[in-house]
Amino acid sequence: MADFYDHVKIYVKAGDGGNGCISFHREKYVAYGGPDGGDGGHGGNIVFVIDEGTNTLLDFRNRKKFVAKNGGDGMPKKFHGATAEDLIIPVPEGTVIRDAATGKVIKDMSRCEPFIVAKGGKGGWGNRHFATPIRQAPRFAKNGLDGEAKELILELKMLADVGFVGLPNVGKSTLLSMISAARPKIANYHFTTLAPMLGVVSVDGNAFVAADIPGLIEGASEGLGLGHDFLRHVDRCRLLVHVVDISGSEGRDPIEDIQMINEELRKYSEDLAQRPQIIAANKCDILDPETEAETKEKLEAFAKSLGYEVVYISAASGENVKPLCRRVYEMLQELPPLTIYEAEAEEILEEPQSPDDITITKKGNAWVVEGEWLKWLMSGINFDDRESFMYFEKMIRDNGIIQKMRDAGIADGDEVILYDLEFDFVD
């Protein structure tokens, strides 16, 4: 399985926004030029795009950390910092992006436009934005916001209309090679195919996509054989073609084989076990003439009890292969469209919107006040500058932080800690 890679955990970090600039206009004969600090540039986004030329996540085997560039800092003369380029990550179509912590779907990269999975931080404002008739020379600016960082699970679920399932060596790969341009490895031993294979099948000017799913044996749903790794690729299939060796060339009973594989499908997913099936009874050209009628009668009675159709084929000689493909296409027209997984993870706001997340706790003799909005506000304050500190005091008063302190029980003279800032509370 060295050539196939379909499940990986990665870390992504969007770029941070550049810091705003503190600067004042300097020009001969202009006594009061005023603030002219430029804004910081936005950090680069992390963007996933579909790469139609690949069908594996092998590129992620040796690289699992992706960090976009930061935005440039603002400059004097109102010059804006450079906005960083987005970091583009190509993935095969059918890749499902999940949040590593919760397992929830963030995006299904199937038949979609490029998707921003982590947003770059906004650039901070330069000091020119903070000038007022009263505060004409603000000596503070805003720092850029941090870019989003996430741990993600990338899980490839191939986009196939039809999945060929069955035990090893029953002729799935041979069948796929007969009806499409796919060229899977074919040999007379088990586990010849070590990766799912896709093929486009043409039927009277129309087409569907079929996948050969390798390695299903008893216990596949618990990890035996190769099936545990590849059952996820049947998830999207609207129809299953269950290939069985009706000749019994390996001493197996086709009905028992079907029951066993269906049980593995059920253990993996009850929904998967309920998918419509066609039984492709392969190797019918080497059936024992003396037992042929009895074998077919038993198989057809069993299939009827499950609501399946039976088509007798020989993948090696091509017998009845075209009628099978035609019937598959007809059934697909009556089935729901290919499954596209809806997003389950909630979108994270790109910046703190309000001080609602403020927490106030008492540790020893001091009160500790924390919160993302507060951290964001303090990131651009110059506490050594009187005007900057006055701006900070006005913001926490106007946004109800002072009132929250009072409500929590903080009284005059109590020690208060706001991250790196420590002071005695004065109401």
Secondary structure in CASP SS format (residue, H / E / C, confidence):
PFRMAT SS
TARGET T0000
AUTHOR 0000-0000-0000
METHOD secondary structure of the structure
MODEL  1
M C 1.00
A C 1.00
D C 1.00
F C 1.00
Y C 1.00
D C 1.00
H E 1.00
V E 1.00
K E 1.00
I E 1.00
Y E 1.00
V E 1.00
K E 1.00
A C 1.00
G C 1.00
D C 1.00
G C 1.00
G C 1.00
N C 1.00
G C 1.00
C C 1.00
I C 1.00
S C 1.00
F E 1.00
H C 1.00
R C 1.00
E E 1.00
K C 1.00
Y C 1.00
V E 1.00
A C 1.00
Y C 1.00
G C 1.00
G C 1.00
P E 1.00
D C 1.00
G C 1.00
G C 1.00
D C 1.00
G C 1.00
G C 1.00
H C 1.00
G C 1.00
G C 1.00
N C 1.00
I E 1.00
V E 1.00
F E 1.00
V E 1.00
I E 1.00
D C 1.00
E C 1.00
G C 1.00
T C 1.00
N C 1.00
T C 1.00
L C 1.00
L H 1.00
D H 1.00
F H 1.00
R C 1.00
N C 1.00
R C 1.00
K C 1.00
K E 1.00
F E 1.00
V E 1.00
A C 1.00
K C 1.00
N C 1.00
G C 1.00
G C 1.00
D C 1.00
G C 1.00
M E 1.00
P C 1.00
K C 1.00
K C 1.00
F E 1.00
H C 1.00
G C 1.00
A C 1.00
T C 1.00
A C 1.00
E C 1.00
D C 1.00
L E 1.00
I E 1.00
I E 1.00
P E 1.00
V E 1.00
P C 1.00
E C 1.00
G C 1.00
T E 1.00
V E 1.00
I E 1.00
R E 1.00
D E 1.00
A C 1.00
A C 1.00
T C 1.00
G C 1.00
K C 1.00
V E 1.00
I E 1.00
K E 1.00
D E 1.00
M E 1.00
S C 1.00
R C 1.00
C C 1.00
E C 1.00
P C 1.00
F E 1.00
I E 1.00
V E 1.00
A E 1.00
K C 1.00
G C 1.00
G C 1.00
K C 1.00
G C 1.00
G C 1.00
W C 1.00
G C 1.00
N H 1.00
R H 1.00
H H 1.00
F H 1.00
A C 1.00
T C 1.00
P C 1.00
I C 1.00
R C 1.00
Q C 1.00
A C 1.00
P C 1.00
R C 1.00
F C 1.00
A C 1.00
K C 1.00
N C 1.00
G C 1.00
L C 1.00
D C 1.00
G C 1.00
E C 1.00
A E 1.00
K E 1.00
E E 1.00
L E 1.00
I E 1.00
L E 1.00
E E 1.00
L E 1.00
K C 1.00
M C 1.00
L C 1.00
A C 1.00
D C 1.00
V E 1.00
G E 1.00
F E 1.00
V E 1.00
G C 1.00
L C 1.00
P C 1.00
N C 1.00
V C 1.00
G C 1.00
K H 1.00
S H 1.00
T H 1.00
L H 1.00
L H 1.00
S H 1.00
M H 1.00
I H 1.00
S C 1.00
A C 1.00
A C 1.00
R C 1.00
P C 1.00
K C 1.00
I C 1.00
A C 1.00
N C 1.00
Y C 1.00
H C 1.00
F C 1.00
T C 1.00
T C 1.00
L C 1.00
A C 1.00
P C 1.00
M E 1.00
L E 1.00
G E 1.00
V E 1.00
V E 1.00
S E 1.00
V E 1.00
D C 1.00
G C 1.00
N E 1.00
A E 1.00
F E 1.00
V E 1.00
A E 1.00
A E 1.00
D E 1.00
I C 1.00
P C 1.00
G C 1.00
L C 1.00
I C 1.00
E C 1.00
G C 1.00
A H 1.00
S H 1.00
E H 1.00
G C 1.00
L C 1.00
G C 1.00
L C 1.00
G H 1.00
H H 1.00
D H 1.00
F H 1.00
L H 1.00
R H 1.00
H H 1.00
V H 1.00
D C 1.00
R C 1.00
C C 1.00
R C 1.00
L E 1.00
L E 1.00
V E 1.00
H E 1.00
V E 1.00
V E 1.00
D E 1.00
I C 1.00
S C 1.00
G C 1.00
S C 1.00
E C 1.00
G C 1.00
R C 1.00
D C 1.00
P H 1.00
I H 1.00
E H 1.00
D H 1.00
I H 1.00
Q H 1.00
M H 1.00
I H 1.00
N H 1.00
E H 1.00
E H 1.00
L H 1.00
R H 1.00
K H 1.00
Y H 1.00
S C 1.00
E H 1.00
D H 1.00
L H 1.00
A H 1.00
Q C 1.00
R C 1.00
P C 1.00
Q E 1.00
I E 1.00
I E 1.00
A E 1.00
A E 1.00
N E 1.00
K C 1.00
C H 1.00
D H 1.00
I H 1.00
L C 1.00
D C 1.00
P C 1.00
E C 1.00
T C 1.00
E H 1.00
A H 1.00
E H 1.00
T H 1.00
K H 1.00
E H 1.00
K H 1.00
L H 1.00
E H 1.00
A H 1.00
F H 1.00
A H 1.00
K H 1.00
S H 1.00
L H 1.00
G C 1.00
Y C 1.00
E E 1.00
V E 1.00
V E 1.00
Y E 1.00
I C 1.00
S E 1.00
A C 1.00
A C 1.00
S C 1.00
G C 1.00
E E 1.00
N C 1.00
V H 1.00
K H 1.00
P H 1.00
L H 1.00
C H 1.00
R H 1.00
R H 1.00
V H 1.00
Y H 1.00
E H 1.00
M H 1.00
L H 1.00
Q C 1.00
E C 1.00
L C 1.00
P C 1.00
P C 1.00
L C 1.00
T C 1.00
I C 1.00
Y C 1.00
E C 1.00
A C 1.00
E C 1.00
A C 1.00
E C 1.00
E C 1.00
I C 1.00
L C 1.00
E C 1.00
E C 1.00
P C 1.00
Q C 1.00
S C 1.00
P H 1.00
D H 1.00
D H 1.00
I C 1.00
T E 1.00
I E 1.00
T E 1.00
K E 1.00
K E 1.00
G C 1.00
N C 1.00
A E 1.00
W E 1.00
V E 1.00
V E 1.00
E E 1.00
G C 1.00
E H 1.00
W H 1.00
L H 1.00
K H 1.00
W H 1.00
L H 1.00
M H 1.00
S C 1.00
G C 1.00
I C 1.00
N C 1.00
F C 1.00
D C 1.00
D C 1.00
R H 1.00
E H 1.00
S H 1.00
F H 1.00
M H 1.00
Y H 1.00
F H 1.00
E H 1.00
K H 1.00
M H 1.00
I H 1.00
R H 1.00
D H 1.00
N C 1.00
G C 1.00
I H 1.00
I H 1.00
Q H 1.00
K H 1.00
M H 1.00
R H 1.00
D H 1.00
A H 1.00
G C 1.00
I C 1.00
A C 1.00
D C 1.00
G C 1.00
D C 1.00
E E 1.00
V E 1.00
I E 1.00
L E 1.00
Y C 1.00
D C 1.00
L E 1.00
E E 1.00
F E 1.00
D E 1.00
F C 1.00
V C 1.00
D C 1.00
END
